Amino acid sequence: MATSNTIFSNYRPNGHHINPSLLWEYDMSTFDWQRSKALVAQRVIELGWPKDFYGAFDLYGGFEGFREVIKSIPHLSDIDINFVCHYFNLQKEDLLCYTRKQSRQARISLWCKETLTGESSPNG
């Protein structure tokens, strides 16, 4: 459960719902909330209000369950990464979106080095 010093301290499991307008491009009559949980979590983080977070908590196993879903989100902005790390007590390295970003930056740096120097990597 959220600690008393967070913006989510008022959360109590109570059948909250996520605003479907966060997922405007999907047909809600066929939407699979479990299969799409990383997408739902990403939209709630990026665009949601506290009541949307509460709906996500109810849907994905409370504060701790949602915290686990956050780790599997493939993309978040740097601001949203900082937000979730702060309010959900996570380390950047725990997040798929952060590790993917670091890996992508390393590949780009390597490509730039190879392009500028004419060297190729032992793996490429």
C-alpha positions as CSV (number, residue, x, y, z in Angstrom):
1,M,0.0,0.0,0.0
2,A,1.1,3.6,-0.6
3,T,2.9,5.2,2.2
4,S,1.2,8.1,4.1
5,N,3.6,10.7,2.6
6,T,2.6,10.2,-1.1
7,I,0.0,11.7,-3.3
8,F,-1.6,8.3,-3.3
9,S,-2.1,8.1,0.5
10,N,-5.9,8.5,0.1
11,Y,-6.2,5.3,-2.0
12,R,-8.5,2.6,-0.7
13,P,-9.6,-0.3,-2.8
14,N,-13.1,0.7,-3.8
15,G,-14.0,-0.3,-7.4
16,H,-12.4,2.8,-9.0
17,H,-12.3,2.9,-12.8
18,I,-9.8,4.2,-15.4
19,N,-11.2,6.9,-17.6
20,P,-11.6,5.2,-21.1
21,S,-10.7,8.5,-22.8
22,L,-7.0,7.7,-21.9
23,L,-7.3,4.9,-24.4
24,W,-9.2,6.8,-27.0
25,E,-8.0,4.9,-30.0
26,Y,-9.1,1.5,-28.8
27,D,-12.5,-0.2,-28.9
28,M,-13.4,-0.6,-25.2
29,S,-15.9,-3.4,-25.9
30,T,-13.0,-5.7,-26.9
31,F,-10.1,-4.2,-25.0
32,D,-8.1,-6.7,-23.0
33,W,-7.1,-4.9,-19.8
34,Q,-4.8,-7.6,-18.6
35,R,-3.0,-8.2,-21.8
36,S,-2.5,-4.4,-22.3
37,K,-1.5,-3.6,-18.7
38,A,1.8,-1.9,-19.6
39,L,0.0,0.3,-22.1
40,V,-2.7,1.2,-19.6
41,A,-0.1,2.0,-16.9
42,Q,1.8,4.2,-19.4
43,R,-1.3,6.1,-20.3
44,V,-2.3,6.5,-16.6
45,I,1.2,7.8,-15.8
46,E,1.3,10.2,-18.7
47,L,-2.2,11.5,-18.8
48,G,-4.1,10.3,-15.8
49,W,-5.6,11.9,-12.7
50,P,-5.4,10.4,-9.2
51,K,-8.7,8.6,-9.7
52,D,-7.2,6.9,-12.8
53,F,-4.2,5.7,-10.7
54,Y,-6.7,4.4,-8.2
55,G,-8.5,2.5,-10.9
56,A,-5.2,1.0,-12.1
57,F,-4.4,0.1,-8.5
58,D,-7.8,-1.7,-8.2
59,L,-7.3,-3.4,-11.6
60,Y,-3.7,-4.6,-11.2
61,G,-3.4,-5.7,-7.6
62,G,-3.2,-2.5,-5.5
63,F,-0.3,-0.1,-5.2
64,E,2.3,-2.9,-5.2
65,G,0.8,-4.7,-8.2
66,F,0.7,-1.4,-10.2
67,R,4.3,-0.8,-9.1
68,E,5.3,-4.1,-10.7
69,V,3.4,-3.3,-14.0
70,I,5.4,0.0,-14.2
71,K,8.6,-2.0,-14.4
72,S,7.4,-3.5,-17.8
73,I,6.5,-0.3,-19.6
74,P,8.6,0.0,-22.7
75,H,8.7,3.8,-23.0
76,L,8.3,6.7,-20.6
77,S,9.7,10.2,-20.9
78,D,12.5,11.3,-18.5
79,I,10.0,13.3,-16.5
80,D,7.6,10.3,-16.1
81,I,10.6,8.1,-15.2
82,N,11.5,10.5,-12.4
83,F,7.8,10.6,-11.3
84,V,7.4,6.9,-11.0
85,C,10.8,6.4,-9.3
86,H,9.9,9.0,-6.7
87,Y,6.3,8.1,-6.0
88,F,6.6,4.3,-6.4
89,N,10.0,4.0,-4.7
90,L,11.7,2.5,-7.8
91,Q,15.2,2.7,-9.1
92,K,15.7,3.8,-12.8
93,E,17.5,0.5,-13.4
94,D,14.4,-1.4,-12.4
95,L,12.5,0.0,-15.4
96,L,12.4,-1.6,-18.8
97,C,12.0,1.9,-20.4
98,Y,15.2,3.1,-18.8
99,T,17.3,0.1,-19.6
100,R,16.1,0.2,-23.2
101,K,17.0,3.9,-23.4
102,Q,20.5,3.2,-22.0
103,S,21.0,0.4,-24.4
104,R,19.8,2.5,-27.4
105,Q,22.1,5.3,-26.4
106,A,25.1,2.9,-26.2
107,R,24.3,1.5,-29.6
108,I,24.0,5.1,-31.1
109,S,27.3,6.1,-29.5
110,L,29.0,3.0,-30.9
111,W,27.6,3.6,-34.3
112,C,28.8,7.3,-34.2
113,K,32.3,6.2,-33.2
114,E,32.4,3.6,-36.0
115,T,31.1,6.1,-38.5
116,L,33.5,8.9,-37.5
117,T,36.6,6.7,-37.2
118,G,35.9,4.1,-39.8
119,E,36.4,1.4,-37.2
120,S,34.0,-1.5,-36.8
121,S,33.1,-3.3,-33.6
122,P,34.2,-6.9,-33.0
123,N,30.5,-7.9,-33.0
124,G,29.5,-6.1,-36.1
